[in-house]
Amino acid sequence: MIGRLNHVAIAVSDLDAGIALYRDTLGANVGAPQDEPDHGVTVVFIELPNTKIELLYPLGENSPIAGFLEKNPSGGIHHICYEVDDIIAVRDHLVASGARVLGGGEPKIGAHKKPVLFLHPKDFNGTLIELEQV
């Protein structure tokens, strides 16, 4: 049902420092920051040969990342994202299996301009899961 790992998202309290760490220290290919107002975040994608790292920074006072950073001031892994072929079919299967889909269960358009859903971390070993239709 799930496909390849699309990205690992890391919340950062200082976006410029996060960018510099991956670009200058680790020598990675770092994209430009992009605001995602529907999700309350600014994202930066770091391209790796086999996947991506997504840096998340709060956008606005009601950002879910602001709450995460209050609990984790140093930042940290926020979620992992898996690719799926049919997000509605996967959602329906997961709900029928007892998994909780966040945000009312309807896909939103994510940073890659594709439909995404988030799954409750309590149902997945304490890990927030994002599904992205490819």
C-alpha positions in Angstrom: 0.0 0.0 0.0 2.7 2.5 0.9 5.4 3.3 -1.6 8.8 4.8 -1.3 9.9 7.2 1.4 9.3 10.7 0.1 10.8 12.7 2.9 11.7 13.1 6.5 10.5 16.4 8.0 12.6 18.2 10.6 11.2 21.2 12.5 13.8 23.9 13.0 13.7 26.9 15.3 16.1 28.9 13.0 15.5 28.3 9.3 18.7 30.1 8.2 20.8 28.0 10.5 19.1 24.8 9.3 19.7 25.7 5.7 23.4 26.5 6.4 23.9 23.3 8.3 22.7 21.2 5.3 24.2 23.4 2.6 27.5 24.4 4.1 28.3 21.7 6.6 26.9 18.7 4.9 27.2 19.9 1.3 23.6 19.1 0.3 21.6 20.6 -2.5 19.2 22.9 -0.6 16.1 24.4 -2.3 14.6 27.8 -1.7 12.2 28.4 1.2 8.5 28.3 0.2 5.6 29.4 2.3 2.7 27.0 2.7 0.0 29.2 4.3 -2.6 26.4 4.3 -0.3 24.3 6.5 1.1 27.1 8.6 4.7 26.4 7.6 7.6 27.6 5.5 9.4 24.6 4.0 12.8 24.0 2.5 13.5 20.8 0.6 17.0 19.2 0.7 17.5 16.8 -2.2 19.3 13.6 -1.4 20.1 10.8 -3.9 17.5 8.5 -2.4 14.9 10.8 -0.7 14.5 14.4 0.6 14.7 16.2 4.0 12.1 18.8 4.6 12.9 21.6 7.0 9.8 23.0 8.6 9.6 26.5 10.1 6.5 28.1 11.7 4.5 30.5 9.4 2.2 32.6 11.5 1.1 32.4 15.2 -1.2 29.4 14.7 1.4 27.2 13.0 1.4 23.6 14.2 5.2 23.7 14.1 5.2 26.5 16.7 3.6 24.2 19.2 6.0 21.4 18.3 9.0 23.8 18.8 7.6 24.9 22.2 7.8 21.3 23.3 11.0 20.7 21.5 13.0 24.0 21.4 16.0 22.4 19.6 13.7 21.1 16.9 13.6 17.5 15.7 12.0 15.0 13.5 8.3 16.0 13.0 7.0 13.4 10.6 7.9 11.0 7.8 6.1 11.0 4.4 5.3 7.9 2.3 4.1 7.9 -1.2 0.8 6.2 -2.2 -0.8 5.7 -5.6 -4.4 6.3 -4.5 -4.8 8.5 -1.4 -8.5 8.0 -1.1 -8.3 4.2 -1.4 -5.5 4.1 1.2 -7.5 6.5 3.5 -10.6 4.3 3.3 -8.5 1.2 4.0 -6.8 2.8 7.0 -10.1 4.1 8.5 -11.7 0.7 8.1 -8.7 -0.7 9.9 -9.2 1.7 12.8 -6.5 4.3 12.0 -7.3 8.0 12.6 -6.8 10.4 9.8 -6.2 14.0 11.0 -7.9 17.1 9.7 -11.3 15.6 9.0 -9.9 13.0 6.6 -10.0 15.0 3.4 -6.7 15.4 1.5 -5.2 18.9 1.3 -2.7 20.0 -1.3 0.8 19.7 0.1 4.2 21.4 -0.6 4.7 19.3 -3.7 1.3 20.4 -5.0 -0.1 16.9 -4.6 -2.8 15.6 -2.2 -1.7 14.7 1.3 -3.1 13.3 4.5 -1.7 13.0 8.0 -2.2 10.0 10.3 -2.4 10.2 14.1 0.9 9.4 15.7 -0.7 7.3 18.5 -1.8 4.8 15.8 1.7 4.5 14.3 4.2 3.9 17.1 4.3 7.6 18.1 5.2 8.8 14.6 3.2 11.4 12.7 2.8 9.9 9.2 2.1 12.0 6.0 0.8 10.2 2.9 1.4 11.9 -0.4 -0.3 10.8 -3.6 2.1 10.4 -6.5 
